[in-house]
Amino acid sequence: MNRPRFAQAVLDCPDPLSLAALYSALTGLEVEPLDDLAPEEITGIDLLNDGEPTLRFQIVEKYVPPPGRTAQYLNSSTSILRWTI
């Protein structure tokens, strides 16, 4: 029986390139190549994870963070990282 496979988590944000760069620095995963696209043409971008589940950052032009949410957390095998949005 085939089971669904988790492929990626998609994060809405106002600036996918900046958030992808932050997560890339935190995780060590590379940001996918932009090819010939100008930064203003990017509507979404992935971190490369060699076919494993990954993160995608998707532009939402009028993004408003959920009320009461001022930080995000990333669990890793060695620590919990926290930063302010």
VOKOLPA-865847 format. One record per residue (C-alpha): x, y, z; residue in three letters. Coordinates in steps of 0.5 Angstrom, whole numbers. Example, Ala and Ser with C-alpha at 12.3 -4.5 7.8 and 13.67 -1.06 7.14 Angstrom:
[[25; -9; 16]; 'ALA']
[[27; -2; 14]; 'SER']
// end
This chain:
[[0; 0; 0]; 'MET']
[[3; 7; -2]; 'ASN']
[[3; 12; 4]; 'ARG']
[[3; 19; 3]; 'PRO']
[[10; 22; 4]; 'ARG']
[[11; 29; 7]; 'PHE']
[[15; 33; 2]; 'ALA']
[[15; 40; 4]; 'GLN']
[[13; 45; 9]; 'ALA']
[[11; 52; 6]; 'VAL']
[[12; 58; 10]; 'LEU']
[[8; 65; 8]; 'ASP']
[[12; 71; 8]; 'CYS']
[[13; 78; 5]; 'PRO']
[[20; 77; 3]; 'ASP']
[[22; 69; 1]; 'PRO']
[[29; 71; -1]; 'LEU']
[[31; 74; 6]; 'SER']
[[27; 68; 10]; 'LEU']
[[30; 63; 5]; 'ALA']
[[37; 66; 7]; 'ALA']
[[36; 66; 14]; 'LEU']
[[33; 59; 14]; 'TYR']
[[39; 57; 10]; 'SER']
[[44; 60; 15]; 'ALA']
[[41; 56; 21]; 'LEU']
[[40; 49; 17]; 'THR']
[[46; 49; 12]; 'GLY']
[[41; 47; 7]; 'LEU']
[[42; 51; 0]; 'GLU']
[[37; 56; -3]; 'VAL']
[[35; 53; -10]; 'GLU']
[[38; 57; -16]; 'PRO']
[[35; 63; -18]; 'LEU']
[[37; 62; -26]; 'ASP']
[[35; 68; -30]; 'ASP']
[[30; 71; -25]; 'LEU']
[[30; 77; -22]; 'ALA']
[[29; 78; -15]; 'PRO']
[[22; 81; -16]; 'GLU']
[[20; 76; -20]; 'GLU']
[[21; 70; -15]; 'ILE']
[[14; 68; -12]; 'THR']
[[17; 62; -8]; 'GLY']
[[23; 59; -7]; 'ILE']
[[26; 52; -4]; 'ASP']
[[31; 50; 0]; 'LEU']
[[35; 44; -3]; 'LEU']
[[35; 38; 1]; 'ASN']
[[37; 32; -3]; 'ASP']
[[30; 29; -4]; 'GLY']
[[28; 29; 3]; 'GLU']
[[23; 34; 6]; 'PRO']
[[25; 41; 6]; 'THR']
[[22; 48; 7]; 'LEU']
[[19; 53; 1]; 'ARG']
[[18; 60; 2]; 'PHE']
[[12; 63; -1]; 'GLN']
[[11; 71; -2]; 'ILE']
[[4; 73; 1]; 'VAL']
[[5; 81; -1]; 'GLU']
[[0; 83; 5]; 'LYS']
[[3; 78; 10]; 'TYR']
[[1; 80; 17]; 'VAL']
[[3; 75; 23]; 'PRO']
[[-2; 71; 27]; 'PRO']
[[-4; 76; 33]; 'PRO']
[[1; 74; 39]; 'GLY']
[[6; 71; 35]; 'ARG']
[[13; 75; 35]; 'THR']
[[18; 69; 35]; 'ALA']
[[19; 62; 31]; 'GLN']
[[22; 56; 33]; 'TYR']
[[26; 51; 30]; 'LEU']
[[28; 44; 33]; 'ASN']
[[35; 41; 31]; 'SER']
[[38; 35; 34]; 'SER']
[[43; 39; 38]; 'THR']
[[39; 46; 40]; 'SER']
[[33; 50; 40]; 'ILE']
[[34; 56; 36]; 'LEU']
[[29; 63; 37]; 'ARG']
[[29; 69; 33]; 'TRP']
[[24; 75; 33]; 'THR']
[[20; 76; 26]; 'ILE']
// end
